[in-house]
Amino acid sequence: MTDPNAVRPEVSTSGDVTLVARGITVTASVEVSTEFVISVRPHGEGTA
């Protein structure tokens, strides 16, 4: 079920995304934001 009136992030917005099960937090940017999908990509260079 989708809600066309839902508030979604704008493309190019960035923020911290936490993967709780892995204990990882990354900064990500929104690439696609529609009523069907929100796609984010990690921002910056990664380190291991």
Biopython code that builds the backbone (N, CA, C, O; Angstrom):
import numpy as np
from Bio.PDB.StructureBuilder import StructureBuilder

atoms = [
    (1, "MET", "N", (0.843, -1.167, 0.000)),
    (1, "MET", "CA", (0.000, 0.000, 0.000)),
    (1, "MET", "C", (0.897, 1.241, 0.000)),
    (1, "MET", "O", (1.871, 1.311, 0.749)),
    (2, "THR", "N", (0.566, 2.202, -0.831)),
    (2, "THR", "CA", (1.337, 3.439, -0.874)),
    (2, "THR", "C", (0.446, 4.612, -0.533)),
    (2, "THR", "O", (-0.770, 4.554, -0.715)),
    (3, "ASP", "N", (1.049, 5.673, -0.041)),
    (3, "ASP", "CA", (0.324, 6.892, 0.289)),
    (3, "ASP", "C", (0.927, 8.033, -0.512)),
    (3, "ASP", "O", (2.005, 8.513, -0.160)),
    (4, "PRO", "N", (0.267, 8.491, -1.589)),
    (4, "PRO", "CA", (0.830, 9.547, -2.424)),
    (4, "PRO", "C", (0.991, 10.873, -1.679)),
    (4, "PRO", "O", (1.695, 11.760, -2.160)),
    (5, "ASN", "N", (0.358, 11.025, -0.519)),
    (5, "ASN", "CA", (0.465, 12.265, 0.254)),
    (5, "ASN", "C", (1.506, 12.192, 1.365)),
    (5, "ASN", "O", (1.655, 13.136, 2.141)),
    (6, "ALA", "N", (2.231, 11.069, 1.446)),
    (6, "ALA", "CA", (3.247, 10.900, 2.494)),
    (6, "ALA", "C", (4.400, 11.877, 2.267)),
    (6, "ALA", "O", (4.706, 12.244, 1.132)),
    (7, "VAL", "N", (5.023, 12.283, 3.345)),
    (7, "VAL", "CA", (6.180, 13.171, 3.260)),
    (7, "VAL", "C", (7.417, 12.313, 3.036)),
    (7, "VAL", "O", (7.730, 11.441, 3.847)),
    (8, "ARG", "N", (8.120, 12.562, 1.936)),
    (8, "ARG", "CA", (9.321, 11.810, 1.595)),
    (8, "ARG", "C", (10.506, 12.768, 1.487)),
    (8, "ARG", "O", (10.314, 13.953, 1.214)),
    (9, "PRO", "N", (11.727, 12.273, 1.698)),
    (9, "PRO", "CA", (12.900, 13.146, 1.567)),
    (9, "PRO", "C", (13.114, 13.571, 0.114)),
    (9, "PRO", "O", (12.793, 12.826, -0.812)),
    (10, "GLU", "N", (13.655, 14.762, -0.073)),
    (10, "GLU", "CA", (13.962, 15.243, -1.415)),
    (10, "GLU", "C", (15.249, 14.603, -1.918)),
    (10, "GLU", "O", (16.119, 14.238, -1.127)),
    (11, "VAL", "N", (15.367, 14.469, -3.248)),
    (11, "VAL", "CA", (16.591, 13.954, -3.860)),
    (11, "VAL", "C", (17.737, 14.879, -3.474)),
    (11, "VAL", "O", (17.555, 16.095, -3.405)),
    (12, "SER", "N", (18.899, 14.324, -3.227)),
    (12, "SER", "CA", (20.128, 15.008, -2.807)),
    (12, "SER", "C", (20.159, 15.332, -1.318)),
    (12, "SER", "O", (21.154, 15.867, -0.829)),
    (13, "THR", "N", (19.091, 15.019, -0.587)),
    (13, "THR", "CA", (19.120, 15.184, 0.859)),
    (13, "THR", "C", (20.064, 14.129, 1.428)),
    (13, "THR", "O", (20.116, 13.009, 0.920)),
    (14, "SER", "N", (20.805, 14.471, 2.469)),
    (14, "SER", "CA", (21.684, 13.478, 3.075)),
    (14, "SER", "C", (21.413, 13.385, 4.564)),
    (14, "SER", "O", (20.892, 14.313, 5.181)),
    (15, "GLY", "N", (21.777, 12.248, 5.122)),
    (15, "GLY", "CA", (21.588, 12.022, 6.543)),
    (15, "GLY", "C", (22.264, 10.741, 6.964)),
    (15, "GLY", "O", (22.765, 9.992, 6.127)),
    (16, "ASP", "N", (22.280, 10.486, 8.252)),
    (16, "ASP", "CA", (22.890, 9.270, 8.775)),
    (16, "ASP", "C", (21.888, 8.126, 8.695)),
    (16, "ASP", "O", (20.721, 8.279, 9.055)),
    (17, "VAL", "N", (22.358, 6.986, 8.222)),
    (17, "VAL", "CA", (21.550, 5.767, 8.140)),
    (17, "VAL", "C", (22.235, 4.726, 9.014)),
    (17, "VAL", "O", (23.425, 4.456, 8.846)),
    (18, "THR", "N", (21.488, 4.143, 9.948)),
    (18, "THR", "CA", (22.057, 3.155, 10.862)),
    (18, "THR", "C", (21.522, 1.769, 10.538)),
    (18, "THR", "O", (20.312, 1.562, 10.446)),
    (19, "LEU", "N", (22.444, 0.818, 10.366)),
    (19, "LEU", "CA", (22.085, -0.582, 10.198)),
    (19, "LEU", "C", (22.232, -1.228, 11.571)),
    (19, "LEU", "O", (23.325, -1.643, 11.956)),
    (20, "VAL", "N", (21.143, -1.308, 12.294)),
    (20, "VAL", "CA", (21.161, -1.735, 13.692)),
    (20, "VAL", "C", (21.729, -3.141, 13.844)),
    (20, "VAL", "O", (22.537, -3.382, 14.740)),
    (21, "ALA", "N", (21.326, -4.062, 12.992)),
    (21, "ALA", "CA", (21.784, -5.447, 13.102)),
    (21, "ALA", "C", (23.296, -5.562, 12.933)),
    (21, "ALA", "O", (23.918, -6.470, 13.485)),
    (22, "ARG", "N", (23.887, -4.639, 12.168)),
    (22, "ARG", "CA", (25.338, -4.670, 11.926)),
    (22, "ARG", "C", (26.108, -3.699, 12.814)),
    (22, "ARG", "O", (27.333, -3.777, 12.904)),
    (23, "GLY", "N", (25.402, -2.794, 13.465)),
    (23, "GLY", "CA", (26.065, -1.804, 14.305)),
    (23, "GLY", "C", (26.856, -0.795, 13.496)),
    (23, "GLY", "O", (27.903, -0.324, 13.940)),
    (24, "ILE", "N", (26.361, -0.455, 12.300)),
    (24, "ILE", "CA", (27.065, 0.452, 11.392)),
    (24, "ILE", "C", (26.206, 1.686, 11.143)),
    (24, "ILE", "O", (24.996, 1.571, 10.946)),
    (25, "THR", "N", (26.826, 2.870, 11.151)),
    (25, "THR", "CA", (26.152, 4.101, 10.757)),
    (25, "THR", "C", (26.944, 4.734, 9.631)),
    (25, "THR", "O", (28.158, 4.903, 9.736)),
    (26, "VAL", "N", (26.252, 5.086, 8.543)),
    (26, "VAL", "CA", (26.888, 5.737, 7.404)),
    (26, "VAL", "C", (26.094, 6.980, 7.027)),
    (26, "VAL", "O", (24.899, 7.068, 7.308)),
    (27, "THR", "N", (26.752, 7.933, 6.397)),
    (27, "THR", "CA", (26.065, 9.087, 5.832)),
    (27, "THR", "C", (25.673, 8.725, 4.409)),
    (27, "THR", "O", (26.503, 8.254, 3.632)),
    (28, "ALA", "N", (24.411, 8.944, 4.070)),
    (28, "ALA", "CA", (23.911, 8.569, 2.751)),
    (28, "ALA", "C", (23.142, 9.722, 2.126)),
    (28, "ALA", "O", (22.584, 10.563, 2.830)),
    (29, "SER", "N", (23.118, 9.754, 0.785)),
    (29, "SER", "CA", (22.371, 10.753, 0.025)),
    (29, "SER", "C", (21.215, 10.077, -0.690)),
    (29, "SER", "O", (21.352, 8.957, -1.182)),
    (30, "VAL", "N", (20.069, 10.759, -0.749)),
    (30, "VAL", "CA", (18.894, 10.231, -1.437)),
    (30, "VAL", "C", (19.086, 10.399, -2.941)),
    (30, "VAL", "O", (19.350, 11.502, -3.420)),
    (31, "GLU", "N", (18.951, 9.290, -3.688)),
    (31, "GLU", "CA", (19.058, 9.335, -5.150)),
    (31, "GLU", "C", (17.690, 9.324, -5.811)),
    (31, "GLU", "O", (17.486, 10.002, -6.818)),
    (32, "VAL", "N", (16.745, 8.562, -5.260)),
    (32, "VAL", "CA", (15.393, 8.459, -5.799)),
    (32, "VAL", "C", (14.415, 8.510, -4.638)),
    (32, "VAL", "O", (14.616, 7.846, -3.621)),
    (33, "SER", "N", (13.357, 9.298, -4.786)),
    (33, "SER", "CA", (12.335, 9.372, -3.752)),
    (33, "SER", "C", (10.972, 9.489, -4.424)),
    (33, "SER", "O", (10.574, 10.565, -4.870)),
    (34, "THR", "N", (10.254, 8.346, -4.491)),
    (34, "THR", "CA", (8.914, 8.322, -5.081)),
    (34, "THR", "C", (7.968, 7.668, -4.098)),
    (34, "THR", "O", (8.375, 7.273, -3.005)),
    (35, "GLU", "N", (6.702, 7.553, -4.481)),
    (35, "GLU", "CA", (5.751, 6.898, -3.586)),
    (35, "GLU", "C", (5.987, 5.396, -3.501)),
    (35, "GLU", "O", (5.415, 4.730, -2.638)),
    (36, "PHE", "N", (6.830, 4.849, -4.396)),
    (36, "PHE", "CA", (7.092, 3.413, -4.412)),
    (36, "PHE", "C", (8.455, 3.027, -3.844)),
    (36, "PHE", "O", (8.619, 1.899, -3.378)),
    (37, "VAL", "N", (9.440, 3.932, -3.869)),
    (37, "VAL", "CA", (10.794, 3.568, -3.445)),
    (37, "VAL", "C", (11.566, 4.800, -2.960)),
    (37, "VAL", "O", (11.391, 5.906, -3.470)),
    (38, "ILE", "N", (12.413, 4.577, -1.974)),
    (38, "ILE", "CA", (13.408, 5.574, -1.566)),
    (38, "ILE", "C", (14.749, 4.872, -1.685)),
    (38, "ILE", "O", (14.993, 3.871, -1.011)),
    (39, "SER", "N", (15.626, 5.398, -2.548)),
    (39, "SER", "CA", (16.934, 4.797, -2.791)),
    (39, "SER", "C", (18.013, 5.742, -2.279)),
    (39, "SER", "O", (18.023, 6.926, -2.617)),
    (40, "VAL", "N", (18.927, 5.208, -1.456)),
    (40, "VAL", "CA", (20.027, 6.016, -0.927)),
    (40, "VAL", "C", (21.359, 5.398, -1.323)),
    (40, "VAL", "O", (21.453, 4.194, -1.559)),
    (41, "ARG", "N", (22.394, 6.241, -1.392)),
    (41, "ARG", "CA", (23.737, 5.794, -1.716)),
    (41, "ARG", "C", (24.686, 6.352, -0.655)),
    (41, "ARG", "O", (24.570, 7.517, -0.276)),
    (42, "PRO", "N", (25.616, 5.535, -0.178)),
    (42, "PRO", "CA", (26.596, 6.045, 0.799)),
    (42, "PRO", "C", (27.309, 7.273, 0.243)),
    (42, "PRO", "O", (27.619, 7.342, -0.946)),
    (43, "HIS", "N", (27.562, 8.230, 1.113)),
    (43, "HIS", "CA", (28.190, 9.491, 0.723)),
    (43, "HIS", "C", (29.621, 9.526, 1.244)),
    (43, "HIS", "O", (29.867, 9.191, 2.403)),
    (44, "GLY", "N", (30.550, 9.922, 0.413)),
    (44, "GLY", "CA", (31.951, 10.035, 0.820)),
    (44, "GLY", "C", (32.711, 8.742, 0.629)),
    (44, "GLY", "O", (32.199, 7.783, 0.052)),
    (45, "GLU", "N", (33.936, 8.727, 1.119)),
    (45, "GLU", "CA", (34.800, 7.559, 0.977)),
    (45, "GLU", "C", (34.648, 6.641, 2.171)),
    (45, "GLU", "O", (34.517, 7.101, 3.305)),
    (46, "GLY", "N", (34.665, 5.364, 1.919)),
    (46, "GLY", "CA", (34.546, 4.396, 2.997)),
    (46, "GLY", "C", (35.914, 4.020, 3.544)),
    (46, "GLY", "O", (36.932, 4.162, 2.866)),
    (47, "THR", "N", (35.920, 3.543, 4.771)),
    (47, "THR", "CA", (37.140, 3.049, 5.393)),
    (47, "THR", "C", (36.842, 1.694, 6.033)),
    (47, "THR", "O", (35.711, 1.423, 6.437)),
    (48, "ALA", "N", (37.832, 0.879, 6.116)),
    (48, "ALA", "CA", (37.618, -0.432, 6.737)),
    (48, "ALA", "C", (38.517, -0.591, 7.935)),
    (48, "ALA", "O", (38.488, -1.629, 8.596)),
]
sb = StructureBuilder()
sb.init_structure("model")
sb.init_model(0)
sb.init_chain("A")
sb.init_seg("    ")
for serial, (resi, resn, name, xyz) in enumerate(atoms, 1):
    if name == "N":
        sb.init_residue(resn, " ", resi, " ")
    sb.init_atom(name, np.array(xyz, "f"), 0.0, 1.0, " ", f" {name:<3s}", serial, name[0])
structure = sb.get_structure()
